[in-house]
Amino acid sequence: MTDVTLLDATGTVTTAPVNPAPGYSKPSSALSARTAFAASHVIPHAWADNTPGQPAEIDWDATLAFRHHVWSWGLGVADAMDTAQRNMGLDAAATRELIRRSAAEAEKVGGALVVGVNTDHVDDAVISLEQIIDAYTEQLHTAEDAGAGVVLMCSRHLARAASSAADYERVYSAVLAAASTPVVLHWLGEAFDPELRGYFGSADWRTASDTVVRIIEASGGRVSGIKMSLLNAESEISVRRRLPEGCTMFTGDDFNYVGLIAGDEQGHSDALLGAFAAVAPSASAAIQALDAGDAARFHSILEPTEALSRQIFASPTFYYKTGIAFLSWLNGHQSAFSMVGGLQSARSLPHLSEIVRLANASGALERPELAAARWNGLLALNGVTA
């Protein structure tokens, strides 16, 4: 049996046996109990100049193969979003190309796809509300022209320019009116992006949620759902219970998704999670269990992954992308542990070691022998051996 080397924050080195892969089966038909999207990352060429401030040089073969991996497990792909390093290395040209390529691949296999729409192609830090509307609309049409569903992301430009809840309502009303099909809103909390503090007009989620609900109700059915990423289950449940009929809550809570997806007597959340990019087979197997009416198996599969997700998304949360790419590398989906913007350096070896331990414990290592060899090799390269 292969052992994996583990390293803690004091420099103490231990070893642990690697568990076999769970052997989950891919679904033979569409998942139905819950709709689930995995917010997917991008994979760069290891040899490219993917250093801070440089344009992203993406390995398109590996990046698109990862999306096919997600689709093969019956999950949808949420692309060009926070996990793909929007505002953290993925430049505007690469974002447009990613949307175009992912949409073409989704059409080939009938895979579900939504993509992020933002204002981040505008270089000026401060622009007017009208310019924000124009910027949103430009990206909206780019996504629609590619044939992708739309997630209307939070805009740093709008967070800077808005002086009241009414400003948010004005901008969203105009952008939603320009959409040819219903879109999903996204409420991204400051843990993911500190520049979004006070989004929707208040730092108090209760007050901000009133604005969100008004935007949805005033949209005339142009909002099909909302993804909430506040890492606060209470706020998500509260908003979920206020949504109009036909509007879906997609949990983006990478700390508490098991209970939110399971739901309660008043409803449940579907999923649009960066965590599901890290644990796609487990997510699929858990939803397959719900399809079969086996709630106990759903919990037994998915609950262990939540501790892993909490480690990946630990503070500072916006560096969670490093953990997603790290597990992708361990599981053989990319040839090198590299990221655009050099973001692979954003987490310490002890942090990554804990990801290894929890991935091993939760069944998230798809190819355990390969994962152990790669991780042990990375430690050895850094002078750490058992």
PAPA-960058 format. One record per atom (N, C-alpha, C): z, x, y. Coordinates in steps of 0.02 Angstrom, whole numbers, padded with zeros to 5 digits, always signed. Layout:
N
ZXY...
This chain:
386
+00000+00042-00060+00000+00000+00000+00000+00044+00063-00040+00027+00111-00046+00064+00173+00013+00049+00218+00038+00101+00251+00091+00093+00300+00061+00099+00370+00092+00065+00417+00073+00071+00487+00131+00104+00524+00115+00148+00570+00165+00182+00610+00182+00140+00671+00247+00136+00686+00270+00097+00743+00310+00142+00790+00305+00129+00854+00336+00170+00906+00371+00126+00956+00436+00140+00969+00470+00098+01019+00477+00135+01085+00506+00102+01134+00509+00129+01202+00554+00190+01209+00595+00204+01158+00637+00264+01159+00602+00324+01127+00542+00312+01100+00506+00365+01064+00521+00368+00990+00562+00322+00966+00579+00321+00894+00519+00297+00853+00504+00334+00800+00447+00318+00757+00473+00292+00690+00444+00236+00668+00459+00208+00602+00393+00189+00569+00397+00167+00508+00338+00143+00473+00353+00075+00441+00300+00037+00428+00306-00028+00396+00245-00040+00353+00253-00073+00296+00194-00089+00255+00150-00140+00290+00085-00132+00280+00037-00179+00309+00028-00239+00262+00035-00299+00290+00027-00359+00250-00046-00373+00237-00062-00404+00179-00132-00423+00167-00154-00477+00215-00219-00482+00226-00247-00535+00269-00233-00603+00237-00220-00655+00278-00202-00720+00250-00257-00752+00208-00319-00734+00220-00373-00763+00180-00390-00834+00200-00386-00850+00264-00404-00917+00287-00478-00929+00276-00496-00992+00265-00565-01011+00255-00595-01040+00319-00658-01025+00331-00692-01055+00388-00705-01129+00374-00706-01169+00425-00714-01242+00415-00784-01259+00390-00786-01309+00347-00850-01331+00320-00881-01386+00363-00842-01413+00410-00867-01463+00457-00831-01453+00523-00852-01489+00574-00824-01480+00640-00749-01496+00641-00711-01457+00678-00641-01472+00688-00635-01537+00729-00587-01579+00712-00585-01644+00746-00517-01662+00774-00463-01636+00745-00396-01657+00768-00383-01633+00839-00409-01574+00856-00401-01548+00923-00466-01512+00943-00481-01513+01007-00535-01472+01035-00504-01407+01057-00534-01351+01037-00505-01286+01053-00559-01237+01073-00547-01205+01130-00590-01151+01155-00550-01086+01157-00582-01032+01138-00552-00966+01145-00584-00932+01205-00543-00915+01254-00567-00880+01313-00579-00807+01293-00642-00786+01293-00662-00724+01261-00672-00667+01311-00662-00606+01285-00667-00546+01327-00737-00515+01321-00750-00464+01362-00812-00428+01358-00799-00358+01331-00850-00331+01297-00844-00266+01264-00893-00218+01297-00869-00163+01325-00915-00116+01358-00942-00064+01309-00995-00030+01330-01016+00029+01294-00962+00082+01302-00941+00111+01247-00887+00161+01251-00907+00222+01290-00972+00237+01292-00997+00297+01325-01011+00286+01399-01006+00224+01423-01027+00208+01491-00972+00225+01542-00990+00224+01605-00944+00239+01659-00906+00176+01680-00869+00148+01632-00829+00089+01647-00761+00111+01674-00763+00139+01733-00702+00162+01767-00688+00116+01826-00627+00120+01854-00610+00073+01908-00661+00075+01965-00685+00015+01984-00730+00008+02040-00803+00014+02023-00820+00032+01961-00890+00039+01941-00916-00026+01912-00982-00039+01919-01011-00099+01888-01001-00098+01812-00989-00156+01783-00977-00160+01711-01041-00144+01672-01035-00101+01623-01090-00086+01577-01071-00114+01509-01097-00172+01494-01074-00211+01436-01116-00197+01375-01083-00191+01318-01117-00188+01254-01132-00261+01234-01193-00282+01249-01209-00353+01239-01209-00372+01165-01230-00328+01122-01231-00344+01051-01160-00359+01026-01113-00315+01043-01044-00325+01020-01011-00384+01055-01025-00392+01119-00995-00447+01157-01018-00515+01130-01082-00521+01117-01108-00585+01091-01089-00595+01018-01084-00541+00980-01061-00547+00910-00990-00574+00908-00949-00555+00956-00881-00582+00958-00882-00657+00970-00928-00681+01012-00933-00753+01023-00956-00789+00959-01001-00758+00922-01021-00788+00858-00962-00790+00809-00920-00739+00811-00859-00739+00771-00816-00800+00788-00806-00814+00851-00766-00871+00872-00799-00936+00850-00863-00943+00862-00898-01004+00841-00896-01014+00766-00898-00960+00728-00899-00966+00654-00835-00997+00628-00782-00994+00667-00718-01024+00647-00711-01095+00674-00763-01122+00703-00761-01191+00727-00732-01200+00796-00717-01144+00829-00689-01148+00897-00746-01143+00948-00733-01169+01008-00779-01159+01063-00763-01095+01099-00810-01072+01139-00801-01012+01179-00795-01032+01253-00743-01007+01285-00737-01013+01358-00753-00944+01386-00808-00940+01422-00834-00874+01442-00832-00865+01518-00838-00801+01537-00840-00782+01608-00779-00809+01645-00722-00806+01611-00660-00829+01641-00613-00770+01650-00549-00784+01659-00501-00732+01672-00500-00680+01616-00506-00702+01553-00504-00655+01497-00562-00606+01499-00618-00627+01527-00677-00583+01532-00672-00537+01592-00612-00534+01623-00596-00488+01677-00629-00506+01744-00634-00572+01756-00653-00593+01824-00602-00566+01873-00626-00536+01927-00584-00505+01978-00545-00445+01952-00561-00421+01893-00528-00361+01865-00578-00318+01827-00638-00312+01855-00687-00266+01826-00754-00296+01811-00758-00363+01801-00821-00395+01787-00854-00413+01853-00906-00377+01872-00938-00389+01937-00984-00450+01934-01010-00469+01992-01048-00531+01997-01112-00530+01955-01147-00473+01955-01209-00469+01916-01195-00475+01841-01143-00442+01818-01124-00446+01748-01101-00516+01729-01067-00549+01776-01045-00618+01763-01105-00664+01752-01154-00659+01796-01214-00702+01789-01249-00687+01724-01255-00624+01706-01290-00606+01644-01251-00630+01583-01184-00625+01586-01143-00649+01531-01152-00724+01520-01152-00762+01574-01162-00834+01569-01230-00850+01538-01282-00816+01563-01349-00829+01537-01354-00813+01463-01329-00755+01443-01335-00734+01374-01292-00777+01327-01231-00792+01348-01188-00833+01306-01216-00904+01297-01244-00931+01350-01273-00998+01345-01332-00998+01297-01373-00946+01298-01430-00942+01252-01406-00937+01180-01354-00898+01168-01327-00891+01100-01295-00956+01077-01260-00990+01121-01229-01053+01103-01281-01105+01083-01336-01105+01118-01390-01153+01102-01419-01139+01032-01424-01075+01015-01452-01056+00949-01411-01084+00891-01344-01083+00899-01301-01101+00843-01265-01168+00853-01278-01201+00909-01244-01264+00923-01170-01254+00938-01153-01196+00966-01084-01181+00981-01062-01211+01047-01000-01234+01050-00973-01262+01112-00960-01205+01161-00979-01215+01223-00972-01163+01274-00957-01194+01341-00905-01167+01374-00893-01181+01444-00887-01113+01479-00904-01111+01543-00902-01048+01580-00867-01058+01647-00839-01005+01672-00803-01008+01734-00848-01006+01795-00832-01047+01844-00867-01050+01908-00816-01035+01962-00832-00989+02006-00784-00965+02055-00821-00950+02121-00790-00914+02165-00822-00892+02228-00822-00816+02233-00809-00782+02177-00795-00711+02179-00856-00666+02188-00915-00696+02193-00974-00654+02209-00978-00639+02284-00937-00672+02324-00937-00660+02396-00891-00601+02411-00917-00550+02442-00878-00489+02455-00826-00497+02509-00841-00537+02560-00793-00545+02615-00728-00576+02590-00672-00547+02610-00608-00571+02587-00591-00640+02616-00610-00652+02677-00593-00714+02712-00657-00749+02733-00666-00811+02710-00724-00851+02729-00700-00922+02744-00743-00961+02775-00724-01029+02795-00725-01077+02736-00697-01135+02745-00698-01186+02692-00770-01205+02674-00813-01211+02724-00883-01228+02710-00917-01173+02669-00902-01111+02686-00930-01056+02647-00903-01055+02576-00841-01075+02568-00811-01079+02501-00847-01133+02460-00860-01190+02491-00897-01243+02457-00966-01218+02436-01000-01183+02481-01066-01157+02465-01063-01106+02408-01012-01063+02409-01006-01012+02357-00992-01043+02289-00946-01091+02287-00933-01128+02225-00997-01161+02199-01032-01194+02245-01092-01232+02225-01146-01186+02198-01153-01127+02228-01202-01079+02203-01188-01060+02131-01125-01043+02116-01108-01026+02047-01112-01086+02001-01095-01145+02026-01100-01206+01987-01172-01216+01963-01220-01209+02008-01289-01220+01989-01314-01165+01941-01289-01104+01949-01307-01051+01903-01285-01068+01832-01224-01093+01825-01198-01112+01759-01236-01171+01730-01248-01221+01772-01284-01280+01748-01356-01263+01728-01388-01221+01767-01456-01201+01751-01460-01164+01685-01406-01129+01667-01404-01093+01603-01390-01141+01545-01368-01201+01560-01353-01250+01508-01282-01248+01484-01237-01218+01523-01167-01212+01503-01124-01265+01535-01070-01285+01500-01020-01326+01531-00981-01286+01582-00947-01320+01627-00916-01286+01684-00841-01295+01685-00807-01239+01698-00736-01239+01715-00731-01215+01787-00705-01258+01830-00700-01241+01901-00635-01203+01912-00642-01136+01918-00585-01092+01922-00553-01094+01991-00491-01070+01994-00458-01063+02059-00491-01005+02098-00497-01014+02162-00530-00967+02206-00480-00930+02250-00482-00863+02248-00441-00825+02294-00460-00840+02366-00525-00850+02378-00547-00866+02446-00514-00931+02471-00511-00981+02426-00481-01044+02446-00406-01037+02456-00374-00997+02414-00302-00986+02421-00286-00955+02490-00331-00911+02514-00321-00879+02579-00337-00927+02637-00389-00968+02628-00413-01008+02684-00377-01074+02693-00352-01103+02639-00323-01170+02643-00256-01168+02679-00247-01216+02723-00183-01221+02759-00144-01283+02740-00173-01324+02696-00141-01386+02676-00171-01412+02611-00137-01459+02581-00165-01492+02521-00231-01525+02537-00238-01551+02597-00300-01585+02616-00360-01537+02614-00349-01474+02628-00404-01426+02624-00428-01418+02552-00381-01417+02505-00401-01413+02435-00439-01476+02415-00415-01533+02436-00449-01595+02419-00519-01598+02448-00527-01574+02508-00592-01573+02540-00641-01528+02502-00620-01468+02484-00664-01422+02450-00682-01447+02380-00632-01469+02343-00646-01491+02275-00689-01554+02274-00678-01599+02322-00718-01659+02326-00792-01641+02336-00805-01594+02380-00874-01575+02394-00906-01540+02335-00870-01496+02302-00898-01459+02245-00910-01506+02186-00862-01550+02173-00870-01597+02118-00929-01645+02130-00940-01662+02192-00997-01706+02208-01063-01673+02193-01064-01606+02192-01125-01569+02179-01137-01558+02104-01088-01573+02063-01094-01562+01991-01137-01615+01959-01182-01594+01915-01226-01643+01881-01193-01674+01820-01142-01641+01793-01104-01668+01737-01030-01655+01750-00985-01692+01717-00913-01682+01728-00891-01611+01711-00842-01587+01748-00818-01519+01741-00744-01519+01723-00720-01461+01701-00650-01451+01687-00620-01411+01746-00565-01436+01773-00529-01397+01824-00485-01345+01790-00467-01294+01828-00422-01242+01803-00368-01229+01855-00306-01233+01832-00249-01217+01875-00218-01154+01847-00233-01098+01879-00209-01033+01856-00149-01012+01896-00093-00999+01862-00031-00983+01897-00029-00912+01922+00020-00899+01965+00025-00834+01998+00043-00778+01949+00070-00794+01890+00083-00741+01840+00018-00708+01820-00036-00747+01818-00102-00720+01801-00136-00689+01862-00123-00715+01921-00153-00688+01981-00106-00702+02040-00068-00652+02062-00021-00663+02117-00052-00690+02180-00117-00678+02190-00150-00703+02251-00158-00779+02251-00144-00811+02195-00152-00883+02190-00086-00920+02201-00035-00885+02222+00029-00919+02235+00018-00975+02287+00047-01033+02272+00041-01090+02318-00024-01127+02313-00061-01115+02259-00126-01148+02252-00115-01224+02247-00163-01261+02270-00161-01334+02277-00109-01355+02329-00090-01308+02373-00052-01326+02432+00023-01318+02429+00049-01293+02372+00122-01286+02368+00141-01238+02312+00194-01200+02322+00221-01158+02268+00264-01198+02220+00279-01259+02237+00316-01305+02193+00265-01343+02150+00267-01334+02085+00216-01364+02042+00217-01441+02047+00275-01469+02060+00279-01542+02065+00239-01568+02124+00245-01533+02181+00207-01553+02240+00133-01539+02230+00118-01480+02203+00048-01462+02192+00015-01509+02142+00053-01532+02092+00023-01577+02042+00002-01643+02072+00036-01665+02124+00015-01726+02158-00056-01717+02187-00068-01658+02215-00135-01643+02242-00186-01642+02186-00169-01609+02131-00215-01605+02074-00234-01675+02049-00184-01717+02041-00197-01785+02015-00240-01824+02065-00228-01816+02129-00269-01851+02179-00342-01827+02175-00352-01762+02167-00420-01736+02161-00455-01766+02100-00420-01770+02045-00450-01797+01984-00465-01871+01992-00418-01908+02019-00427-01981+02026-00482-01997+02076-00490-01955+02127-00542-01968+02178-00611-01945+02156-00616-01912+02098-00679-01881+02078-00728-01931+02049-00705-01991+02034-00750-02041+02005-00777-02021+01936-00734-01989+01897-00754-01969+01829-00789-01903+01824-00793-01866+01880-00827-01801+01879-00782-01745+01851-00719-01761+01837-00674-01713+01805-00660-01737+01734-00683-01699+01685-00673-01718+01615-00608-01693+01586-00577-01644+01621-00514-01616+01596-00487-01564+01644-00428-01540+01628-00398-01486+01667-00363-01438+01619-00373-01374+01632-00338-01321+01596-00281-01297+01639-00220-01302+01613-00162-01279+01651-00135-01214+01622-00129-01164+01665-00106-01098+01644-00048-01076+01688+00005-01115+01687+00064-01099+01727+00120-01068+01686+00111-01064+01620+00162-01038+01574+00227-01078+01583+00219-01143+01590+00275-01188+01601+00259-01254+01566+00289-01264+01507+00272-01323+01467+00290-01387+01503+00345-01388+01541+00365-01448+01576+00312-01472+01625+00282-01424+01662+00231-01444+01711+00170-01472+01676+00150-01442+01621+00091-01466+01585+00101-01537+01558+00158-01547+01527+00173-01613+01499+00175-01666+01554+00205-01648+01610+00209-01695+01666+00140-01715+01691+00096-01667+01701+00029-01682+01725-00010-01719+01670-00002-01698+01608-00038-01730+01553-00024-01805+01551+00037-01825+01564+00055-01895+01561+00029-01935+01621+00004-01900+01672-00022-01933+01732-00098-01935+01735-00131-01903+01687-00203-01899+01690-00235-01968+01677-00288-01983+01713-00323-02046+01699-00355-02046+01631-00369-02104+01605-00400-02110+01539-00467-02073+01538-00478-02035+01485-00540-01998+01478-00537-01927+01505-00481-01908+01535-00472-01841+01562-00426-01803+01515-00449-01747+01490-00414-01709+01438-00371-01654+01468-00312-01644+01440-00271-01586+01457-00287-01531+01407-00309-01474+01433-00319-01414+01393-00262-01365+01409-00221-01352+01359-00168-01304+01373-00196-01234+01382-00172-01202+01435-00186-01132+01445-00121-01093+01444-00070-01123+01413-00003-01094+01411+00003-01049+01349-00006-00985+01360-00006-00937+01304+00064-00921+01279+00115-00951+01310+00184-00943+01287+00207-01001+01243+00179-01061+01255+00208-01122+01225+00156-01166+01193+00100-01138+01170+00044-01181+01150+00056-01220+01086+00099-01196+01042+00108-01232+00978+00134-01302+00989+00189-01308+01026+00218-01373+01039+00173-01417+01081+00137-01387+01129+00093-01425+01172+00033-01453+01134+00006-01414+01088-00050-01438+01047-00025-01489+00997+00033-01478+00968+00061-01527+00920+00072-01593+00955+00098-01591+01016+00107-01651+01056+00171-01689+01041+00176-01747+01072+00235-01790+01064+00211-01862+01059+00258-01908+01064+00241-01978+01054+00195-02005+01109+00188-01968+01165+00146-01991+01220+00080-01953+01226+00068-01908+01179+00004-01873+01181+00010-01799+01165-00047-01765+01168-00049-01693+01152-00098-01659+01199-00097-01593+01198-00146-01553+01234-00197-01526+01186-00259-01522+01208-00308-01481+01173-00299-01410+01199-00344-01365+01182-00330-01294+01196-00388-01258+01228-00373-01217+01277-00420-01170+01306-00379-01108+01322-00377-01062+01274-00328-01009+01274-00358-00939+01264-00335-00891+01304-00351-00822+01290-00321-00800+01225-00262-00826+01209-00229-00808+01146-00272-00823+01085-00312-00876+01089-00353-00895+01031-00410-00846+01019-00427-00805+01069-00476-00752+01056-00445-00698+01011-00379-00690+01017-00344-00640+00976-00330-00665+00906-00324-00731+00897-00303-00758+00832-00349-00815+00811-00414-00807+00820-00462-00861+00805-00455-00887+00734-00452-00845+00682-00445-00873+00614-00382-00915+00606-00326-00893+00634-00263-00931+00628-00268-00997+00666-00298-00995+00726-00306-01056+00764-00348-01107+00727-00402-01083+00698-00446-01127+00660-00410-01156+00599-00376-01113+00562-00341-01136+00501-00287-01187+00519-00253-01178+00575-00201-01225+00596-00231-01293+00613-00287-01293+00650-00318-01357+00667-00348-01390+00605-00375-01349+00560-00398-01378+00496-00341-01413+00460-00281-01385+00464-00223-01417+00433-00208-01484+00466-00214-01488+00532-00205-01552+00566-00258-01602+00545-00320-01577+00538-00374-01621+00514-00357-01651+00446-00321-01613+00406-00303-01635+00339-00237-01675+00339-00208-01685+00398-00146-01722+00403-00084-01683+00384-00089-01617+00384-00033-01575+00362-00003-01540+00423+00041-01575+00458+00072-01547+00519+00116-01488+00503+00149-01489+00445+00194-01434+00426+00154-01369+00419+00096-01373+00389+00055-01313+00381+00028-01290+00450+00011-01337+00492-00009-01319+00560+00044-01274+00592+00106-01297+00588+00161-01259+00619+00172-01192+00584+00168-01192+00519+00182-01130+00481+00129-01076+00495+00068-01097+00509+00015-01049+00525+00019-01026+00597+00028-01073+00643+00020-01056+00714+00084-01030+00747+00142-01054+00724+00204-01033+00757+00214-00958+00757+00200-00922+00703+00209-00849+00705+00165-00814+00756+00108-00844+00773+00063-00812+00821+00089-00817+00893+00135-00863+00905+00159-00872+00973+00199-00812+00997+00239-00782+00952+00276-00721+00971+00227-00665+00987+00173-00660+00949+00121-00611+00964+00090-00624+01032+00075-00686+01046+00044-00704+01110+00092-00688+01168+00155-00701+01159+00203-00686+01212+00206-00611+01227+00197-00570+01176+00194-00498+01187+00130-00479+01223+00074-00506+01201+00010-00491+01234+00012-00510+01308+00043-00568+01323+00044-00595+01391+00109-00578+01428+00146-00529+01404+00209-00509+01437+00195-00484+01508+00244-00488+01550+00237-00465+01619+00223-00390+01622+00178-00368+01666+00136-00409+01711+00080-00443+01672+00081-00509+01674+00039-00551+01631-00035-00537+01640-00056-00519+01701-00128-00512+01713-00158-00453+01674-00116-00413+01642-00143-00359+01599-00150-00381+01526-00144-00446+01513-00150-00470+01444-00217-00453+01413-00269-00445+01455-00336-00430+01429-00335-00368+01386-00291-00321+01402-00286-00259+01363-00267-00275+01291-00220-00320+01281-00200-00338+01214-00254-00374+01175-00293-00416+01210-00349-00451+01177-00400-00400+01153-00419-00353+01196-00468-00302+01176-00440-00257+01122-00377-00241+01125-00344-00199+01075-00348-00230+01006-00332-00294+01001-00336-00328+00936-00408-00334+00913-00454-00344+00959-00525-00346+00941-00546-00280+00909-00522-00225+00937-00537-00159+00909-00504-00151+00841-00440-00168+00836-00405-00162+00772-00441-00202+00717-00467-00260+00735-00498-00304+00686-00572-00290+00675-00598-00237+00705-00666-00215+00690-00720-00248+00730-00703-00284+00784-00754-00319+00823-00785-00274+00877-00756-00215+00888-00786-00167+00934-00770-00097+00908-00814-00051+00925-00809+00016+00895-00757+00060+00929-00738+00043+00990-00690+00084+01027-00642+00039+01065-00582+00065+01076-00533+00029+01117-00548+00048+01189-00597+00012+01218-00618+00025+01287-00631-00041+01322-00624-00041+01388-00631-00101+01428-00666-00084+01493-00699-00134+01523-00728-00122+01589-00671-00109+01638-00684-00067+01687-00633-00049+01735-00580-00002+01708-00589+00023+01647-00539+00068+01618-00473+00034+01603-00474-00032+01594-00412-00070+01589-00375-00058+01523-00406-00022+01475-00370-00007+01413-00307+00035+01427-00304+00065+01485-00246+00107+01502-00189+00066+01532-00196+00000+01537-00147-00041+01573-00084-00056+01534-00083-00041+01470-00023-00053+01429-00002+00012+01394+00063+00018+01383+00091+00078+01352+00084+00077+01277+00092+00136+01246+00090+00139+01173+00145+00097+01140+00207+00098+01166+00258+00054+01136+00240-00020+01141+00210-00040+01197+00188-00110+01204+00135-00127+01151+00087-00082+01142+00035-00094+01092+00064-00092+01022+00113-00049+01011+00144-00046+00945+00177-00112+00927+00209-00144+00976+00240-00209+00963+00187-00261+00948+00129-00256+00980+00073-00301+00962+00054-00290+00889+00050-00228+00868+00033-00213+00798+00084-00245+00751+00148-00235+00767+00200-00262+00723+00196-00338+00718+00188-00371+00774+00186-00444+00774+00121-00471+00745+00066-00436+00756+00002-00456+00724+00008-00451+00649+00038-00398+00625+00048-00389+00553+00092-00444+00525+00145-00463+00562+00192-00514+00538+00162-00584+00540+00115-00596+00586+00089-00664+00595+00022-00677+00561-00004-00627+00525-00068-00636+00491-00128-00630+00537-00121-00595+00593-00175-00590+00641-00218-00527+00630-00202-00487+00580-00243-00429+00564-00295-00451+00513-00357-00456+00534-00410-00481+00491-00431-00430+00439-00426-00366+00456-00443-00311+00410-00385-00261+00414-00331-00275+00378-00269-00237+00387-00277-00162+00376-00315-00142+00326-00323-00071+00312-00357-00036+00371-00409-00068+00398-00444-00040+00456-00397-00037+00516-00360-00090+00527-00314-00092+00584-00263-00036+00580-00235-00027+00521-00185+00026+00513-00216+00095+00525-00276+00106+00498-00308+00171+00507-00323+00184+00581-00347+00134+00616-00364+00143+00686-00301+00155+00728-00250+00115+00717-00189+00122+00756-00155+00189+00741-00147+00205+00678-00116+00269+00661-00155+00328+00690-00221+00321+00690-00263+00374+00719-00253+00380+00794-00247+00323+00829-00235+00325+00901-00168+00358+00917-00118+00341+00878-00053+00373+00888-00057+00448+00876-00091+00468+00822-00097+00539+00807-00133+00576+00864-00184+00543+00892-00220+00574+00948-00173+00586+01007-00122+00545+01013-00073+00552+01067-00011+00591+01045-00016+00624+00988+00039+00668+00965+00096+00632+00931+00085+00569+00909+00137+00531+00876+00119+00523+00802+00160+00548+00758+00149+00541+00686+00215+00522+00652+00210+00492+00595+00268+00470+00558+00301+00529+00524
